Amino acid sequence: RNNIYRYKPILYVLMFHVERNIMILRINTEINDKVADDIIRQLDKRSGDKTILYIDSNGGEVDAALRIFTKLQEVGNVTTIADGSVFSAAIIVFLGGYSRKMNRGSSFMVHPAAFDSISNVTQADLEELQKEIEQYTVIIEDLYRYCGIKECLVKYLRGRYDFVIDECDAAYKNGLLTECYYNGDSSIIKQIKHGMPFLNKRVVQSFKYKSQSICNEKSGL
């Protein structure tokens, strides 16, 4: 039987499978400097041959995401797995994986760089913010291309609308995944299968419908 040590802080779940020599990390919150510090600290301490990072995040701070991306690239043998929402800055972290996979029921969202809501700013402030947004956009565009993302997806970094991909085949064709198959069910689908009475009934039905639609498409029904 495997010895599994569990460490469960607020920000992520860490498990280390001793016999398999695998470190498993999870990001399930907004990406910020605290999350980046914790993930980097754990990666610095890793002693396993392989690391798996599960991601379920609506995004967060670009600078923090870039720090995690850089560390993942430095470590090398890391598999990133989309396990729910991989939106905005979370995609930057996801792309840091040497191997990139997707669980069934997950989705990616690309959109233009933006700042949080601001008020009481001058025209000069707005112009400065626009320059910063342009700088971040160029950085992200270069990173996307470096990681093999197709231009048809890169263009949405300068588009007017958000772009969502929730199918494995489309994610692979656009360069997000390195393997064109589902790694397994996402955490939310697993929880639904085992029953989650505290979930809104409409949300559960929505995920069940989405899961069933994906299964039907895969089986050709």
For each residue, the residues with C-beta under 8 A, 3 or more apart:
1:
2: 17 18 19 20
3: 17 18 19
4: 15 16 17 18
5: 15 16 18
6: 13 14 15
7: 13 14 15
8: 13 14
9: 12 14 38
10: 29
11: 27 29 34 35 38
12: 9 25 26 27 28 29 35 38 39
13: 6 7 8 24 25 26 28
14: 6 7 8 9 23 24 25 26 42
15: 4 5 6 7 23 24
16: 4 5 22 23 24 48
17: 2 3 4 20 21 22 24 48
18: 2 3 4 5 21
19: 2 3
20: 2 17 48
21: 17 18 47 48 49 50
22: 16 17 48 49 50 51 52
23: 14 15 16 42 46 47 48 50 51 52
24: 13 14 15 16 17 51 52 53 54
25: 12 13 14 39 42 43 51 52 53 54
26: 12 13 14 53 54 55 56 83
27: 11 12 31 35 39 53 54 55 56 57 90 93
28: 12 13 54 56 57 84
29: 10 11 12 35 57
30: 35 57 58 59 60
31: 27 35 36 57 59 60 61 64 65 68 89 90 93
32: 35 36 60 61 64
33: 36 37 61 63 64 67
34: 11 37 38
35: 11 12 27 29 30 31 32 38 39 60 64 68
36: 31 32 33 39 40 64 65 67 68
37: 33 34 40 41
38: 9 11 12 34 35 41 42
39: 12 25 27 35 36 42 43 53 68 71
40: 36 37 43 44 67 68 71
41: 37 38 44 45
42: 14 23 25 38 39 45 46
43: 25 39 40 46 51 71 72 75
44: 40 41
45: 41 42
46: 23 42 43 51 75
47: 21 23
48: 16 17 20 21 22 23 51
49: 21 22 77
50: 21 22 23 77 78 79
51: 22 23 24 25 43 46 48 75 77 78 79
52: 22 23 24 25 78 79 80 81
53: 24 25 26 27 39 72 78 79 80 81 93 97
54: 24 25 26 27 28 81 83 187
55: 26 27 80 81 82 83 84 86 90 93 94
56: 26 27 28 82 83 84 85 86 106 186 187
57: 27 28 29 30 31 60 84 85 86 87 89 90 93
58: 30 85 87 88 90
59: 30 31 65 87 88 89 90
60: 30 31 32 35 57 64 65 88 89 90
61: 31 32 33 64 65 89
62: 65 66 89 92 113 136 139 140
63: 33 66 67
64: 31 32 33 35 36 60 61 67 68 89
65: 31 36 59 60 61 62 68 69 89 90 92 93
66: 62 63 69 70 92 139 143
67: 33 36 40 63 64 70 71
68: 31 35 36 39 40 64 65 71 72 92 93 96
69: 65 66 72 73 92 93 95 96 143
70: 66 67 73 74 96
71: 39 40 43 67 68 74 75 96
72: 43 53 68 69 75 78 80 93 96 97
73: 69 70 76 96
74: 70 71
75: 43 46 51 71 72 78
76: 73 98
77: 49 50 51 98
78: 50 51 52 53 72 75 96 97 98 99
79: 50 51 52 53 97 98 99 100 101
80: 52 53 55 72 93 94 95 96 97 99 100 101
81: 52 53 54 55 100 101 102 103 183
82: 55 56 86 94 100 101 102 103 106 107 108 171 186
83: 26 54 55 56 103 106 186 187
84: 28 55 56 57 103 105 106 186 187 188
85: 56 57 58 90 106 107 109
86: 55 56 57 82 90 91 94 106 107 108 109
87: 57 58 59 90 91 107 108 109
88: 58 59 60 91 109 110 111
89: 31 57 59 60 61 62 64 65 92 93
90: 27 31 55 57 58 59 60 65 85 86 87 93 94
91: 86 87 88 94 95 108 109 110 176
92: 62 65 66 68 69 89 95 96 140 143
93: 27 31 53 55 57 65 68 69 72 80 89 90 96
94: 55 80 82 86 90 91 97 100 108 176
95: 69 80 91 92 100 143 144 147 149 176
96: 68 69 70 71 72 73 78 80 92 93
97: 53 72 78 79 80 94 100 178
98: 76 77 78 79 178
99: 78 79 80 178 179
100: 79 80 81 82 94 95 97 176 177 178 179
101: 79 80 81 82 177 178 179 183
102: 81 82 106 168 171 176 177 182 183
103: 81 82 83 84 106 182 183 184 185 186 187 189
104: 168 182 184 185 186 189 211 214
105: 84 185 186 188 189 207 210 211 214
106: 56 82 83 84 85 86 102 103 166 186
107: 82 85 86 87 164 165 166
108: 82 86 87 91 94 164 165 166 171 176
109: 85 86 87 88 91 162 163 164 165
110: 88 91 153 156 157 162 163 165
111: 88 114 156 157 159 161 162 163
112: 133 137 156 157 158 159 160
113: 62 133 136 137 140 157
114: 111 133
115: 118 129 132 133
116:
117:
118: 115 121 129
119:
120:
121: 118 125 126 129
122: 125 126
123: 126 127
124: 127 128
125: 121 122 128 129
126: 121 122 123 129 130
127: 123 124 130 131
128: 124 125 131 132
129: 115 118 121 125 126 132 133
130: 126 127 133 134
131: 127 128 134 135
132: 115 128 129 135 136
133: 112 113 114 115 129 130 136 137
134: 130 131 137 138
135: 131 132 138 139
136: 62 113 132 133 139 140
137: 112 113 133 134 140 141 157 158
138: 134 135 141 142
139: 62 66 135 136 142 143
140: 62 92 113 136 137 143 144 157
141: 137 138 144 145 154 157
142: 138 139 145 146
143: 66 69 92 95 139 140 146 147
144: 95 140 141 147 149 153 154 157
145: 141 142 148 149 151 154
146: 142 143
147: 95 143 144 175
148: 145 175
149: 95 144 145 153 154 174 175 176
150: 153 154 173 174 175
151: 145 154 155
152: 155 174
153: 110 144 149 150 156 163 165 174 175 176
154: 141 144 145 149 150 151 157
155: 151 152 158 159
156: 110 111 112 153 159 161 162 163
157: 110 111 112 113 137 140 141 144 154
158: 112 137 155
159: 111 112 155 156 163
160: 112
161: 111 156
162: 109 110 111 156
163: 109 110 111 153 156 159
164: 107 108 109
165: 107 108 109 110 153 170 171 174 176
166: 106 107 108 170 210
167: 170 171 214 217
168: 102 104 171 172 177 180 181 182
169: 172 173 180
170: 165 166 167 173 174
171: 82 102 108 165 167 168 174 176 177
172: 168 169 175 176 177 179 180
173: 150 169 170
174: 149 150 152 153 165 170 171
175: 147 148 149 150 153 172
176: 91 94 95 100 102 108 149 153 165 171 172
177: 100 101 102 168 171 172 180
178: 97 98 99 100 101
179: 99 100 101 172 183
180: 168 169 172 177
181: 168
182: 102 103 104 168 185 214 218
183: 81 101 102 103 179
184: 103 104
185: 103 104 105 182 189 190 193 211
186: 56 82 83 84 103 104 105 106 189 190
187: 54 56 83 84 103 190 191
188: 84 105 191 192 207
189: 103 104 105 185 186 192 193 207 211
190: 185 186 187 193 194
191: 187 188 194 196 199
192: 188 189 195 196 199 204 207 208 211
193: 185 189 190
194: 190 191
195: 192
196: 191 192 199 204
197:
198:
199: 191 192 196 203 204
200: 203 204
201: 204 205
202: 205 206
203: 199 200 206 207
204: 192 196 199 200 201 207 208
205: 201 202 208 209
206: 202 203 209 210
207: 105 188 189 192 203 204 210 211
208: 192 204 205 211 212
209: 205 206 212 213
210: 105 166 206 207 213 214
211: 104 105 185 189 192 207 208 214 215
212: 208 209 215 216
213: 209 210 216 217
214: 104 105 167 182 210 211 217 218
215: 211 212 218 219
216: 212 213 219 221
217: 167 213 214 220 221
218: 182 214 215
219: 215 216
220: 217
221: 216 217
